[in-house]
């Protein structure tokens, strides 16, 4: 039972944005996809639900519990999006309808997918809001989204994602706009849901601190490629790819001891339209070889992990 993406390519008519990306989420597992803005994380997640704009074209394999996602259409696809895989978007203010009360928004999904009768809506909505740890759910369900704080809106978005009891949830930077205290509570909520309901969760983030706190496995993306994957503890203990090392070094360390200057990776992530020969990270890489400037490195297995780098290629 897994959500699997292999050899994923997303392109416009002129250039590829995602290139040979891969990831996997098992039932009940917490997985993070990490990388700078523009690395292809969100597009990869949206492709799992076929929510990409029409001008973008997908190639590769997306398989959820044996189901070929790219072949789904119409009613079968709508059912898949709620009952098999659901999504929590980055900005709950944009994903919630400002003209509908919370009860109506969640109730609409329950009715459409046959998860509740009309007379059961209030009870079911309260149950979902409690599951998402929304305080005073009987009162909150009769309010509009703009009456709620950012943290409460995100909890409502989580309640909606849980409405049809999906096997997997994709969470696209769900804590970006929240303060640190609320962020921690949201992450703990998602972690608890993963354990209690055996839900596989794919968290999209650019924050290595969040990765360390939340995930069991991590996939690192750069310029559309998956450049490293493995168990979170192993990657933090011994990162293999120079980009992964840089991301970890960029994270501030909040503990006593010797002061150090915060590290930053030189340069910027390339635009999708930029043509870079060889490895896309080589202009910023401190361990660049001559071959890196000419060829894209293959993905190799090292110590039970996968890494795309010529440092580990013979």
C-alpha positions as CSV (number, residue, x, y, z in Angstrom):
1,X,0.0,0.0,0.0
2,X,1.9,3.0,-1.3
3,X,1.7,6.2,-3.2
4,X,4.5,6.0,-5.8
5,X,5.8,8.6,-8.2
6,X,8.5,7.4,-10.7
7,X,10.3,9.1,-13.6
8,X,8.0,12.1,-13.3
9,X,8.4,14.8,-15.9
10,X,6.3,18.0,-16.1
11,X,6.8,20.3,-19.1
12,X,5.4,23.1,-21.1
13,X,5.8,23.2,-24.8
14,X,9.2,24.9,-24.4
15,X,11.0,23.4,-21.3
16,X,10.8,20.9,-18.5
17,X,10.0,22.1,-15.0
18,X,10.2,18.7,-13.2
19,X,12.7,16.1,-14.5
20,X,12.8,12.5,-13.6
21,X,11.5,13.1,-10.1
22,X,10.6,10.2,-7.7
23,X,9.0,9.7,-4.3
24,X,7.1,7.2,-2.3
25,X,4.7,7.4,0.7
26,X,3.6,4.2,2.5
27,X,0.3,4.0,4.4
28,X,0.7,5.5,7.9
29,X,4.1,7.0,7.0
30,X,5.2,10.7,7.3
31,X,7.3,11.8,4.3
32,X,8.7,15.3,3.5
33,X,9.7,16.7,0.2
34,X,12.2,19.6,0.8
35,X,13.9,22.1,-1.4
36,X,14.1,25.8,-2.3
37,X,11.2,27.6,-3.9
38,X,11.2,26.7,-7.6
39,X,12.5,23.2,-7.1
40,X,9.3,21.5,-8.3
41,X,7.9,20.3,-5.0
42,X,4.4,21.7,-5.2
43,X,4.0,20.8,-8.9
44,X,5.0,17.2,-8.1
45,X,2.3,17.1,-5.3
46,X,-0.3,18.7,-7.6
47,X,0.4,16.1,-10.3
48,X,-0.6,13.3,-8.0
49,X,-4.2,14.8,-8.0
50,X,-4.0,15.9,-11.7
51,X,-4.5,19.5,-10.6
52,X,-1.9,21.0,-12.9
53,X,-2.8,23.8,-15.4
54,X,-3.8,22.5,-18.8
55,X,-0.7,24.0,-20.4
56,X,1.5,21.6,-18.4
57,X,2.0,18.0,-19.5
58,X,2.8,15.0,-17.3
59,X,4.9,12.0,-18.2
60,X,6.0,9.1,-16.0
61,X,4.2,6.9,-13.5
62,X,1.9,7.9,-10.6
63,X,0.5,4.9,-8.8
64,X,-1.6,4.8,-5.7
65,X,-2.2,1.4,-4.2
66,X,-2.0,-0.1,-7.6
67,X,-4.2,2.5,-9.3
68,X,-2.8,4.3,-12.3
69,X,-3.6,7.9,-11.5
70,X,-2.8,9.3,-15.0
71,X,-5.5,7.2,-16.5
72,X,-8.3,8.6,-14.2
73,X,-11.0,10.8,-15.6
74,X,-14.4,12.3,-14.7
75,X,-16.3,10.9,-11.7
76,X,-13.6,8.3,-11.0
77,X,-11.0,11.1,-10.7
78,X,-13.3,13.2,-8.4
79,X,-13.8,10.2,-6.1
80,X,-10.1,9.5,-6.1
81,X,-9.3,13.1,-5.0
82,X,-11.4,12.9,-1.8
83,X,-11.6,9.3,-0.9
84,X,-8.1,8.0,-1.8
85,X,-5.9,11.2,-1.7
86,X,-6.8,14.7,-0.4
87,X,-4.8,17.9,-0.2
88,X,-4.2,20.7,2.3
89,X,-3.2,23.8,0.4
90,X,-0.6,26.4,1.6
91,X,-3.1,29.2,2.0
92,X,-6.4,28.2,3.7
93,X,-7.8,31.7,3.0
94,X,-7.6,30.9,-0.7
95,X,-8.8,27.3,-0.4
96,X,-11.9,28.1,1.7
97,X,-15.0,29.7,0.1
98,X,-15.5,33.1,1.9
99,X,-19.2,33.1,1.1
100,X,-19.9,29.7,2.8
101,X,-20.1,28.9,6.4
102,X,-17.7,26.1,7.6
103,X,-20.6,23.7,8.1
104,X,-21.7,24.2,4.5
105,X,-18.3,23.7,3.0
106,X,-17.5,20.5,4.9
107,X,-21.1,19.3,4.6
108,X,-21.1,19.7,0.8
109,X,-18.2,17.3,0.5
110,X,-19.9,14.8,2.9
111,X,-23.1,14.9,0.9
112,X,-21.5,14.7,-2.5
113,X,-19.5,11.7,-1.7
114,X,-22.2,9.9,0.3
115,X,-20.4,10.1,3.6
116,X,-23.5,11.4,5.5
117,X,-27.2,12.0,5.1
118,X,-28.6,15.5,5.2
119,X,-29.8,15.1,8.8
120,X,-26.4,13.9,9.9
121,X,-24.3,16.8,8.5
122,X,-24.0,18.8,11.7
123,X,-23.0,15.8,13.8
124,X,-20.4,14.7,11.2
125,X,-19.0,18.3,10.8
126,X,-18.6,18.6,14.6
127,X,-16.9,15.2,14.7
128,X,-14.4,16.3,12.0
129,X,-13.7,19.6,13.6
130,X,-13.0,17.9,16.9
131,X,-10.7,15.5,15.1
132,X,-8.8,18.6,13.8
133,X,-8.8,20.0,17.3
134,X,-10.9,23.0,16.5
135,X,-12.1,24.5,19.8
136,X,-15.8,25.0,20.3
137,X,-16.7,23.2,17.1
138,X,-20.5,23.6,17.5
139,X,-20.0,27.4,17.4
140,X,-17.1,27.5,14.8
141,X,-19.0,25.5,12.2
142,X,-21.6,28.3,11.9
143,X,-19.0,31.0,11.2
144,X,-17.4,32.2,7.9
145,X,-13.7,31.7,7.2
146,X,-12.8,35.4,7.7
147,X,-14.0,35.1,11.4
148,X,-11.2,32.6,12.1
149,X,-7.5,33.0,12.8
150,X,-4.9,31.6,10.4
151,X,-4.3,28.6,12.6
152,X,-8.0,27.8,12.9
153,X,-8.5,28.2,9.1
154,X,-5.7,25.6,8.6
155,X,-7.4,23.3,11.1
156,X,-10.7,23.6,9.2
157,X,-8.8,22.8,6.0
158,X,-7.4,19.7,7.7
159,X,-10.9,18.7,8.8
160,X,-12.1,19.1,5.1
161,X,-9.2,16.9,3.9
162,X,-10.3,14.2,6.4
163,X,-14.0,14.4,5.4
164,X,-13.8,11.2,3.3
165,X,-11.2,9.4,5.4
166,X,-8.5,9.3,2.7
167,X,-5.6,7.0,2.7
168,X,-3.1,9.8,1.9
169,X,-2.9,13.5,2.5
170,X,-0.7,15.9,0.6
171,X,0.1,19.0,2.7
172,X,1.7,21.8,0.7
173,X,3.6,24.0,3.2
174,X,0.6,24.1,5.6
175,X,2.4,26.1,8.3
176,X,4.2,28.8,6.2
177,X,2.0,31.7,7.3
178,X,1.7,30.7,10.9
179,X,3.7,31.6,14.0
180,X,6.1,29.1,15.5
181,X,3.8,28.0,18.3
182,X,0.8,27.4,16.0
183,X,3.1,25.7,13.4
184,X,4.2,23.2,16.0
185,X,0.6,22.4,17.0
186,X,-0.4,21.9,13.3
187,X,2.5,19.5,12.8
188,X,1.7,17.6,15.9
189,X,-1.9,17.3,14.8
190,X,-0.9,15.9,11.4
191,X,1.6,13.5,13.1
192,X,-1.2,12.3,15.5
193,X,-3.6,11.8,12.6
194,X,-1.0,9.7,10.8
195,X,-0.6,7.4,13.8
196,X,-4.3,7.2,14.8
197,X,-5.8,6.8,11.3
198,X,-2.9,5.2,9.6
199,X,-2.9,8.0,7.0
200,X,0.1,8.5,4.8
201,X,1.2,12.1,4.8
202,X,3.4,13.9,2.2
203,X,4.6,17.2,3.6
204,X,5.9,19.8,1.2
205,X,8.3,22.2,2.9
206,X,11.5,24.3,2.5
207,X,12.3,24.2,6.2
208,X,14.8,21.6,7.3
209,X,13.7,22.1,10.9
210,X,10.2,21.1,10.0
211,X,11.6,18.0,8.2
212,X,13.5,17.0,11.3
213,X,10.6,17.4,13.6
214,X,7.9,15.8,11.4
215,X,9.1,13.3,8.8
216,X,10.3,9.7,8.9
217,X,11.7,9.8,5.4
218,X,12.7,12.7,3.2
219,X,13.1,13.4,-0.6
220,X,15.3,16.4,-1.5
221,X,14.5,18.2,-4.8
222,X,16.5,20.7,-6.7
223,X,15.7,22.3,-10.1
224,X,13.0,19.6,-10.8
225,X,15.2,16.6,-9.9
226,X,15.0,14.4,-6.8
227,X,18.6,14.5,-5.8
228,X,18.6,12.5,-2.5
229,X,16.2,10.3,-0.5
230,X,16.4,8.3,2.6
231,X,15.4,8.0,6.2
232,X,15.3,11.4,7.9
233,X,17.6,10.5,10.8
234,X,20.3,9.1,8.4
235,X,20.2,12.1,6.1
236,X,20.6,14.6,8.9
237,X,23.4,12.5,10.4
238,X,25.2,12.0,7.1
239,X,23.9,13.9,4.1
240,X,25.4,12.7,0.8
241,X,24.4,15.2,-1.8
242,X,26.2,18.6,-1.6
243,X,22.8,20.4,-1.9
244,X,21.4,18.4,1.1
245,X,24.5,19.3,3.1
246,X,24.0,23.0,2.2
247,X,20.3,22.9,3.3
248,X,21.2,21.4,6.6
249,X,24.1,23.9,7.1
250,X,21.7,26.8,6.3
251,X,19.5,25.8,9.3
252,X,20.1,27.9,12.5
253,X,21.2,25.9,15.5
254,X,19.5,27.1,18.7
255,X,21.8,25.9,21.4
256,X,24.6,27.3,23.5
257,X,28.3,27.1,22.7
258,X,30.5,28.6,20.1
259,X,29.0,31.2,17.8
260,X,29.1,30.5,14.1
261,X,28.1,32.5,11.0
262,X,25.0,31.2,9.4
263,X,25.9,29.4,6.2
264,X,24.2,30.2,2.9
265,X,24.4,28.3,-0.5
266,X,26.0,30.7,-3.0
267,X,23.9,31.7,-6.1
268,X,20.3,31.0,-6.9
269,X,18.2,28.1,-8.1
270,X,18.0,28.2,-11.9
271,X,14.8,29.3,-13.6
272,X,13.0,26.4,-15.5
273,X,13.7,28.2,-18.8
274,X,17.5,28.3,-18.1
275,X,19.5,25.8,-20.1
276,X,22.3,24.5,-17.8
277,X,24.6,21.8,-19.2
278,X,25.3,18.9,-16.9
279,X,24.2,18.8,-13.3
280,X,21.9,21.8,-12.5
281,X,23.5,22.2,-9.1
282,X,27.1,22.4,-10.5
283,X,27.3,26.3,-10.6
284,X,26.7,26.4,-6.9
285,X,28.4,23.2,-5.8
286,X,31.6,23.3,-3.6
287,X,32.5,19.7,-4.8
288,X,32.0,20.2,-8.5
289,X,33.9,17.9,-10.9
290,X,34.6,18.5,-14.6
291,X,32.1,15.8,-15.6
292,X,29.4,17.6,-13.6
293,X,29.5,20.5,-16.1
294,X,28.8,18.2,-19.0
295,X,26.5,15.4,-18.0
296,X,23.4,15.0,-15.7
297,X,24.4,12.5,-13.0
298,X,22.4,9.2,-12.7
299,X,20.7,8.2,-9.5
300,X,22.7,5.6,-7.6
301,X,22.1,3.7,-4.4
302,X,24.5,4.4,-1.6
303,X,24.2,2.9,1.9
304,X,20.5,2.1,1.3
305,X,19.7,5.6,0.1
306,X,19.3,7.1,-3.4
307,X,21.4,10.0,-4.5
308,X,21.9,11.8,-7.9
309,X,25.6,12.9,-7.8
310,X,28.8,12.0,-9.6
311,X,30.6,11.8,-6.2
312,X,29.1,8.3,-5.8
313,X,29.4,7.2,-9.4
314,X,32.1,5.0,-10.9
